[in-house]
Amino acid sequence: MYSFIFVLPCFYSPSDPKSTGGTISNYLIAKILSRNHLVTILAPETEVSDFLNEKLNVIRVKRASLSGLKGKVLGGKVFRSALESKINSSTEKKILLFGGATNFLASYFSDREKLKIILLVRAYDDFIYGRWSPVTFDRFHPFLKKNIDRGRTKRAFNNADAIITNSEWMVSCVKKSFPSANNVCKLYPPLDLSDLKSGFALREKCDFTVGFVSRGSGKAKGIDLIFKLAKEQPDITFNIYGGLDQREVNKKISKNINIKGWTSRGIMFSENHLFLVPSVWPEPFGRIAIETQVSGLPVLVSGSGGLPETVISNDCIVIDEGDWPHALVQARQNYKSLKSKVSKANGELIIKFSLKTCEDELLKILRLI
């Protein structure tokens, strides 16, 4: 019997405002494993209250007191020390799961007996350095990482017992960057769909409304396109959700845009007819696209990254940025037909992205190692 140790940069409950698609996935996988195994979370930042039980232990690792590069180096040493202490505290076999910014730390433990190593890869910044990278607007970060990393990320990926990532597209990216990596596996992120229901009724009669979710400046998520569409199609109301930089938003906001902030999924899906995911960077996955369709609403996504894997048909994919105005008009005109297709696919989506399916697929991966 193995115990599991997650080594993560942060660990949040899904309801925490700081949570992202990646942190939600880590949370749900830990929840699945803790049903039958001892699970420990090591992270410098933790905000969890939802499902703690006798088989799950959260340990907050002390943060480095220094900032910048020296702080990162010191932080790595503190993390390694905490992990060594946990490994040596018992003799049973352990599976270490590293995620995001901690992936490079796996290189220090890859040759240990009674240890198996899994890397959880959610996004490019887990490993980007190299000309293959699809992130073309930020070349400084890969260059900096390559020179600071000293090959540790490469060794971690090449020596891991398994690498779990969140879409077929990301599998191809990892394999391209690390041809020697073993067992690069797709595990679609588990979605807790318990509070979602198909066919949300709009709370009141209203004009056609479109939802969009983002954070920060919103530029990578395509907020500039939302601003453009709002100006071109003033008879449509655009509801923007998430934690946005108000200074940027206020510069371009128009009368038919509502800034909603964070709210529950139930309210969000009851306020809109359609959601847009027009990301301009290649998304590794697209949690909001799945949740939208499970709620019974259509969604349009860009053709970047793993987003095409999240929708029910190619009709929901907008390949070229210039096609978005026409795609939105078409979606509005054919709304009843599009919504009917989503309703028919609802059961299939729920099964495909359920916690049970994720658990079954995760067990298959664990058997490989």
C-alpha positions as CSV (number, residue, x, y, z in Angstrom):
1,M,0.0,0.0,0.0
2,Y,1.4,3.4,-1.0
3,S,0.9,6.7,0.6
4,F,0.8,9.9,-1.4
5,I,2.6,13.2,-0.9
6,F,1.6,16.2,-3.0
7,V,4.4,18.8,-3.3
8,L,2.7,22.0,-4.6
9,P,3.2,25.7,-4.7
10,C,-0.3,26.2,-3.3
11,F,-3.4,24.3,-2.3
12,Y,-6.8,26.0,-2.3
13,S,-10.4,25.0,-1.9
14,P,-12.3,25.5,-5.2
15,S,-14.3,28.2,-3.6
16,D,-11.3,30.3,-2.7
17,P,-11.0,33.4,-5.0
18,K,-7.3,32.5,-5.7
19,S,-8.1,29.1,-7.1
20,T,-7.5,28.3,-10.8
21,G,-8.3,25.4,-13.0
22,G,-5.0,23.8,-12.0
23,T,-5.5,24.2,-8.3
24,I,-9.0,22.9,-8.5
25,S,-7.8,19.8,-10.3
26,N,-5.1,19.2,-7.7
27,Y,-7.7,19.6,-4.9
28,L,-10.1,17.1,-6.5
29,I,-7.4,14.5,-7.2
30,A,-6.2,14.7,-3.6
31,K,-9.9,14.3,-2.6
32,I,-10.2,11.1,-4.8
33,L,-7.0,9.6,-3.4
34,S,-7.8,10.3,0.2
35,R,-10.8,8.0,0.1
36,N,-8.6,5.0,0.3
37,H,-5.0,6.2,0.9
38,L,-3.1,8.4,3.3
39,V,-2.5,11.8,1.6
40,T,-0.2,14.6,2.7
41,I,-0.1,18.0,1.1
42,L,3.1,20.1,1.3
43,A,2.6,23.7,0.2
44,P,3.8,27.2,1.3
45,E,0.3,28.6,0.8
46,T,-2.9,26.7,1.8
47,E,-6.5,27.6,2.2
48,V,-8.6,24.5,2.7
49,S,-11.6,23.8,4.8
50,D,-14.0,21.7,2.7
51,F,-13.1,18.1,2.9
52,L,-10.3,17.6,5.4
53,N,-10.5,14.1,6.9
54,E,-8.4,11.6,8.9
55,K,-6.6,10.4,5.7
56,L,-5.5,13.8,4.5
57,N,-3.0,16.0,6.2
58,V,-2.0,19.5,5.0
59,I,1.4,20.9,6.0
60,R,2.2,24.5,5.3
61,V,5.9,24.8,4.3
62,K,7.6,27.9,5.6
63,R,8.2,30.6,3.0
64,A,11.6,32.0,2.2
65,S,12.2,35.3,3.9
66,L,14.1,36.7,0.9
67,S,12.5,37.8,-2.3
68,G,13.8,37.4,-5.9
69,L,16.2,34.7,-7.1
70,K,17.8,34.2,-3.6
71,G,14.3,33.7,-2.2
72,K,13.5,31.1,-4.8
73,V,16.8,29.2,-4.1
74,L,16.2,29.3,-0.4
75,G,12.6,28.4,-0.8
76,G,13.6,25.3,-2.8
77,K,15.9,24.2,0.1
78,V,13.2,24.7,2.7
79,F,10.8,22.7,0.5
80,R,13.3,19.9,0.1
81,S,14.0,19.7,3.8
82,A,10.3,19.5,4.6
83,L,9.8,16.7,2.0
84,E,12.9,14.8,3.3
85,S,11.5,14.9,6.8
86,K,8.1,13.6,5.6
87,I,9.6,10.8,3.6
88,N,11.8,9.7,6.5
89,S,8.9,9.8,9.0
90,S,7.7,6.3,7.9
91,T,8.9,3.3,6.0
92,E,6.0,2.6,3.7
93,K,6.3,3.1,-0.1
94,K,5.4,6.6,-1.3
95,I,4.3,8.2,-4.5
96,L,5.4,11.9,-4.7
97,L,3.3,14.2,-6.9
98,F,4.9,17.4,-7.9
99,G,2.9,20.2,-9.5
100,G,3.6,23.4,-11.3
101,A,6.5,25.4,-9.9
102,T,7.7,22.5,-7.8
103,N,8.3,20.1,-10.7
104,F,12.0,20.8,-10.8
105,L,12.3,19.5,-7.2
106,A,11.5,16.0,-8.4
107,S,15.1,15.8,-9.8
108,Y,16.4,15.5,-6.2
109,F,14.3,12.4,-5.5
110,S,14.2,10.5,-8.7
111,D,16.8,7.8,-7.7
112,R,15.3,6.9,-4.3
113,E,14.2,3.4,-3.4
114,K,10.5,3.0,-2.3
115,L,9.7,6.3,-4.1
116,K,7.7,6.8,-7.3
117,I,7.4,10.2,-8.9
118,I,4.5,11.7,-10.8
119,L,4.6,15.2,-12.3
120,L,1.3,17.1,-12.6
121,V,1.6,19.4,-15.6
122,R,-1.1,22.0,-15.9
123,A,0.4,24.7,-18.0
124,Y,3.5,25.7,-20.0
125,D,5.2,27.6,-17.2
126,D,5.7,24.2,-15.6
127,F,8.4,23.5,-18.1
128,I,8.7,26.1,-20.9
129,Y,12.1,26.7,-22.2
130,G,12.8,25.9,-25.8
131,R,12.0,27.1,-29.3
132,W,9.1,24.7,-29.6
133,S,7.1,26.8,-27.0
134,P,3.8,28.0,-28.4
135,V,3.9,31.0,-26.0
136,T,5.4,33.5,-28.4
137,F,4.7,36.7,-26.6
138,D,7.0,36.0,-23.7
139,R,10.5,34.9,-24.7
140,F,12.3,36.3,-21.6
141,H,10.7,33.9,-19.2
142,P,11.9,30.7,-21.0
143,F,15.4,32.1,-21.4
144,L,15.6,33.1,-17.7
145,K,14.3,29.7,-16.6
146,K,16.7,27.8,-18.8
147,N,19.7,29.6,-17.3
148,I,18.5,29.4,-13.7
149,D,17.1,25.9,-13.8
150,R,20.5,24.3,-14.7
151,G,18.7,21.3,-16.3
152,R,16.8,20.2,-13.2
153,T,13.4,20.5,-15.0
154,K,14.7,18.4,-17.9
155,R,16.0,15.7,-15.5
156,A,12.7,15.7,-13.6
157,F,10.7,15.2,-16.7
158,N,13.0,12.6,-18.2
159,N,13.2,10.5,-15.0
160,A,9.6,10.7,-13.7
161,D,7.7,7.5,-13.5
162,A,4.7,9.2,-15.0
163,I,3.7,12.6,-16.2
164,I,0.0,13.6,-16.0
165,T,-1.3,16.5,-18.0
166,N,-4.7,17.7,-18.9
167,S,-5.3,17.3,-22.6
168,E,-4.1,15.5,-25.7
169,W,-2.7,18.7,-26.9
170,M,-0.6,19.1,-23.8
171,V,0.6,15.5,-24.1
172,S,2.0,16.4,-27.5
173,C,3.7,19.5,-26.1
174,V,5.4,17.6,-23.3
175,K,6.6,14.8,-25.7
176,K,7.9,17.4,-28.1
177,S,9.9,19.1,-25.3
178,F,11.0,15.9,-23.6
179,P,11.3,13.1,-26.1
180,S,12.8,10.8,-23.5
181,A,10.0,11.2,-21.0
182,N,8.1,8.0,-19.9
183,N,4.4,7.5,-19.5
184,V,3.1,10.9,-20.6
185,C,-0.6,10.5,-19.8
186,K,-3.7,12.6,-20.5
187,L,-6.0,12.9,-17.5
188,Y,-8.9,15.2,-18.2
189,P,-9.3,17.4,-15.1
190,P,-12.1,16.1,-12.8
191,L,-15.0,18.4,-12.4
192,D,-17.2,18.6,-9.4
193,L,-20.6,18.9,-11.2
194,S,-22.8,18.3,-8.2
195,D,-24.1,21.9,-8.0
196,L,-24.6,22.2,-11.8
197,K,-27.8,21.2,-13.5
198,S,-28.8,21.2,-17.2
199,G,-31.2,23.8,-18.4
200,F,-30.7,26.7,-16.1
201,A,-33.6,29.1,-16.5
202,L,-32.7,32.8,-17.0
203,R,-33.8,34.6,-13.9
204,E,-35.8,37.2,-15.9
205,K,-36.7,38.0,-19.4
206,C,-33.9,39.9,-21.0
207,D,-32.0,40.6,-24.2
208,F,-29.4,38.2,-25.4
209,T,-26.6,37.9,-22.8
210,V,-23.1,36.6,-23.2
211,G,-20.8,35.5,-20.4
212,F,-17.0,35.7,-20.2
213,V,-14.7,34.6,-17.3
214,S,-11.2,36.0,-16.8
215,R,-8.7,37.4,-14.2
216,G,-5.9,39.9,-14.0
217,S,-5.6,42.0,-17.2
218,G,-7.6,39.5,-19.1
219,K,-5.5,40.0,-22.3
220,A,-4.4,36.3,-22.6
221,K,-8.1,35.3,-22.1
222,G,-9.2,37.5,-24.9
223,I,-10.9,40.4,-23.1
224,D,-9.9,42.9,-25.8
225,L,-12.1,40.8,-28.2
226,I,-15.0,41.0,-25.8
227,F,-14.6,44.8,-25.7
228,K,-14.6,44.9,-29.5
229,L,-17.6,42.6,-29.8
230,A,-19.5,44.8,-27.3
231,K,-19.0,47.9,-29.4
232,E,-19.9,46.2,-32.6
233,Q,-23.0,44.4,-31.3
234,P,-24.6,46.9,-28.8
235,D,-27.8,45.0,-28.6
236,I,-26.1,42.1,-26.8
237,T,-25.3,42.4,-23.1
238,F,-21.8,41.1,-22.0
239,N,-21.4,39.9,-18.4
240,I,-17.7,39.7,-17.3
241,Y,-16.9,37.5,-14.3
242,G,-13.7,37.0,-12.3
243,G,-11.0,39.1,-10.6
244,L,-10.1,41.7,-13.2
245,D,-7.7,44.6,-13.1
246,Q,-10.3,47.4,-12.9
247,R,-7.8,50.0,-14.2
248,E,-7.6,48.2,-17.5
249,V,-11.3,47.4,-17.7
250,N,-12.4,51.0,-17.0
251,K,-10.5,52.2,-20.0
252,K,-12.6,50.3,-22.5
253,I,-15.9,49.5,-20.9
254,S,-19.1,50.3,-22.8
255,K,-22.7,50.6,-21.7
256,N,-23.6,47.0,-22.6
257,I,-20.8,45.5,-20.4
258,N,-21.5,44.5,-16.8
259,I,-18.5,43.7,-14.5
260,K,-19.8,41.0,-12.2
261,G,-16.7,39.9,-10.2
262,W,-16.7,36.5,-8.6
263,T,-20.1,34.8,-8.1
264,S,-21.5,31.3,-7.8
265,R,-21.7,29.1,-10.9
266,G,-25.4,28.8,-10.5
267,I,-26.0,32.5,-10.7
268,M,-23.4,32.9,-13.5
269,F,-25.1,30.3,-15.7
270,S,-28.6,31.6,-15.0
271,E,-27.7,35.1,-16.2
272,N,-26.5,34.2,-19.7
273,H,-27.6,32.5,-22.9
274,L,-24.1,31.8,-24.1
275,F,-20.4,31.8,-23.0
276,L,-17.3,32.8,-24.9
277,V,-13.8,31.5,-24.3
278,P,-11.8,33.5,-26.9
279,S,-8.3,32.9,-25.4
280,V,-5.5,34.3,-27.5
281,W,-2.9,32.1,-25.8
282,P,-3.0,28.3,-26.2
283,E,-5.0,27.1,-23.2
284,P,-3.9,23.7,-21.9
285,F,-7.6,22.9,-21.2
286,G,-10.8,24.9,-20.6
287,R,-12.7,24.1,-17.5
288,I,-15.3,26.9,-18.0
289,A,-16.2,25.4,-21.4
290,I,-17.2,22.1,-19.8
291,E,-19.1,23.6,-16.9
292,T,-21.0,25.9,-19.3
293,Q,-22.2,22.9,-21.5
294,V,-23.0,20.7,-18.5
295,S,-25.2,23.6,-17.2
296,G,-27.1,23.3,-20.6
297,L,-25.7,26.4,-22.3
298,P,-23.7,26.6,-25.5
299,V,-20.2,27.9,-25.6
300,L,-17.9,29.2,-28.3
301,V,-14.1,28.6,-27.9
302,S,-11.0,29.6,-29.8
303,G,-9.1,26.9,-31.6
304,S,-6.0,27.3,-29.4
305,G,-4.4,24.6,-27.4
306,G,-6.6,22.1,-25.7
307,L,-9.8,24.1,-26.0
308,P,-11.2,22.1,-29.0
309,E,-11.2,19.0,-26.8
310,T,-13.7,20.6,-24.4
311,V,-16.6,21.2,-26.8
312,I,-19.3,19.0,-28.3
313,S,-18.7,19.8,-32.0
314,N,-16.5,21.7,-34.4
315,D,-19.4,24.2,-34.7
316,C,-18.3,25.6,-31.3
317,I,-14.7,26.3,-32.4
318,V,-13.7,29.7,-33.9
319,I,-10.4,29.3,-35.6
320,D,-9.5,32.8,-36.8
321,E,-9.9,35.9,-34.6
322,G,-11.6,37.8,-37.4
323,D,-14.4,35.2,-37.5
324,W,-15.7,35.9,-33.9
325,P,-18.2,38.6,-34.9
326,H,-19.8,36.4,-37.5
327,A,-19.7,33.3,-35.2
328,L,-21.5,35.2,-32.4
329,V,-24.2,36.4,-34.9
330,Q,-24.6,32.8,-36.1
331,A,-24.8,31.4,-32.6
332,R,-27.5,33.9,-31.7
333,Q,-29.6,33.2,-34.9
334,N,-29.2,29.4,-34.4
335,Y,-29.5,29.5,-30.6
336,K,-32.3,27.0,-30.2
337,S,-30.6,24.4,-32.3
338,L,-27.2,24.9,-30.6
339,K,-28.8,24.7,-27.2
340,S,-30.6,21.5,-28.2
341,K,-27.3,19.9,-29.2
342,V,-25.8,20.8,-25.9
343,S,-28.7,19.3,-24.0
344,K,-28.5,16.0,-25.9
345,A,-24.7,15.7,-25.1
346,N,-25.2,16.6,-21.5
347,G,-25.1,13.0,-20.2
348,E,-22.0,12.1,-22.1
349,L,-20.2,15.2,-20.8
350,I,-21.1,14.5,-17.2
351,I,-19.7,10.9,-17.5
352,K,-16.6,12.0,-19.4
353,F,-15.5,14.6,-16.8
354,S,-16.9,13.1,-13.6
355,L,-14.9,12.4,-10.5
356,K,-15.6,8.7,-11.0
357,T,-14.2,8.7,-14.6
358,C,-11.1,10.6,-13.3
359,E,-10.6,8.1,-10.5
360,D,-10.8,5.1,-12.9
361,E,-8.3,6.7,-15.3
362,L,-6.0,7.7,-12.4
363,L,-5.9,4.1,-11.2
364,K,-4.9,3.0,-14.7
365,I,-2.0,5.4,-14.6
366,L,-0.9,4.3,-11.1
367,R,-0.9,0.7,-12.3
368,L,1.7,1.7,-15.0
369,I,4.2,2.6,-12.3
